[in-house]
Structure formats: C-alpha cells, structure tokens
C-alpha cells in the first residue's frame, strides 16, 4: 500500500466506507424483514426498535 498516494488512499477509504454503510443498510433491512415475518402483529415502530436493540447487542 506504500505505493498509493494520499489522494488514492482517500478514494479507497471513501469507497470502503460507502460499502460498509451499504452493507449495514442491507443488514438492517433484512433484520426488519425477518421481524415483520415472525411478528406480523408488531407495529413498524416496534420492528425498528427491536432492530436497533439487535444491532446494539451485536456491537457489544
């Protein structure tokens, strides 16, 4: 990586951050979809609160 100039490193880091954010959004959406399937009686607010709680527990 030492042959990468600072501008290129910044581009790479920006891209990695973008990918990480997209993966997080996908994981959030999948967790919410799973909760909706298993708990159809829950409101959207309940689903989102549980997804938040799951993400907090996972980050530990």
C-alpha positions in Angstrom: 0.0 0.0 0.0 3.0 2.3 0.3 2.9 3.0 -3.4 -0.6 4.6 -3.1 -0.6 8.4 -3.0 -2.6 10.2 -0.3 -5.4 11.1 -2.8 -5.7 7.5 -3.9 -5.8 6.3 -0.3 -8.6 8.8 0.4 -10.5 7.4 -2.6 -10.1 3.9 -1.3 -11.1 4.8 2.2 -14.1 6.6 1.0 -15.2 3.6 -1.2 -14.7 1.2 1.7 -16.8 3.4 4.0 -19.5 3.6 1.3 -19.5 -0.2 1.0 -19.7 -0.6 4.8 -22.6 1.7 5.0 -24.4 -0.1 2.2 -23.8 -3.5 4.0 -25.2 -2.0 7.2 -28.3 -0.8 5.5 -28.8 -4.2 3.9 -28.4 -6.0 7.2 -30.9 -3.6 8.8 -33.4 -4.1 6.1 -33.0 -7.9 6.3 -33.4 -7.9 10.1 -36.5 -5.8 9.9 -38.0 -8.0 7.2 -37.3 -11.1 9.3 -39.0 -9.5 12.3 -42.0 -8.5 10.2 -42.3 -12.1 9.0 -42.1 -13.6 12.5 -44.0 -10.9 14.3 -46.7 -9.6 11.9 -48.7 -8.1 14.8 -45.8 -5.7 15.6 -46.1 -2.1 14.5 -43.3 -0.6 12.4 -42.1 1.3 15.4 -41.8 -1.9 17.4 -39.9 -3.6 14.5 -37.4 -0.7 14.2 -36.9 -0.6 18.0 -36.1 -4.3 18.0 -33.7 -4.0 15.1 -31.9 -1.1 16.9 -31.7 -3.4 20.0 -30.3 -6.3 18.0 -27.7 -4.0 16.4 -26.7 -2.7 19.8 -26.4 -6.2 21.3 -24.3 -7.3 18.2 -21.9 -4.4 18.6 -21.4 -5.5 22.1 
